[in-house]
């Protein structure tokens, strides 16, 4: 089990990647920052970055405003 944004449990499985998690959660924002256990993950590596069991994952979407 992992935790998303300090409040949402998500079932973990072996080989879970950042890209897979974002697709499962239907996060489609154009600008997303992901960190795993406090380490920011580069957008270019979402498809190959594995999420470990019991990880604290933060998914933050950036928006602009005025």
C-alpha positions in Angstrom: 0.0 0.0 0.0 1.3 3.5 -0.8 -0.1 6.9 0.3 -0.9 9.7 -2.2 -0.7 13.2 -0.9 -0.7 12.2 2.8 -4.3 11.0 2.7 -5.2 8.6 -0.1 -4.2 5.0 0.1 -3.5 3.2 -3.1 -2.9 -0.5 -3.7 0.7 -1.2 -4.5 2.0 -4.0 -6.7 5.4 -5.1 -7.9 6.6 -3.0 -10.8 4.3 0.0 -10.2 5.7 3.0 -12.0 4.9 6.7 -11.7 3.3 6.7 -15.2 1.1 3.8 -14.3 0.0 5.5 -11.0 -0.9 8.7 -12.9 -2.9 6.8 -15.5 -4.7 4.8 -12.8 -5.6 8.0 -11.0 -6.5 9.7 -14.3 -4.3 12.7 -13.5 -4.1 14.4 -16.8 -3.0 17.9 -15.8 -0.4 19.3 -18.3 2.1 20.2 -15.5 2.5 17.7 -12.7 5.3 17.3 -10.1 5.7 14.0 -8.5 7.9 13.1 -5.5 8.5 9.8 -3.9 9.5 9.8 -0.2 10.6 13.4 -0.6 12.6 13.0 -3.8 11.3 14.8 -6.9 11.0 12.6 -10.0 11.9 13.9 -13.4 9.0 14.0 -15.8 11.2 12.2 -18.4 11.6 9.2 -16.1 7.9 8.6 -15.1 7.6 5.5 -17.3 10.6 3.8 -15.7 10.6 5.1 -12.1 9.4 2.4 -9.8 7.4 3.2 -6.7 8.4 1.2 -3.6 5.9 -0.4 -1.3 4.8 1.9 1.6 6.0 5.0 -0.3 4.8 8.5 0.4 3.9 9.8 -3.0 3.1 13.5 -3.6 1.3 14.5 -6.8 1.0 18.2 -7.3 -0.4 19.9 -10.4 0.7 23.4 -11.2 -1.7 26.0 -12.3 -1.3 29.6 -13.3 -3.5 32.4 -12.2 -3.7 36.1 -12.1 
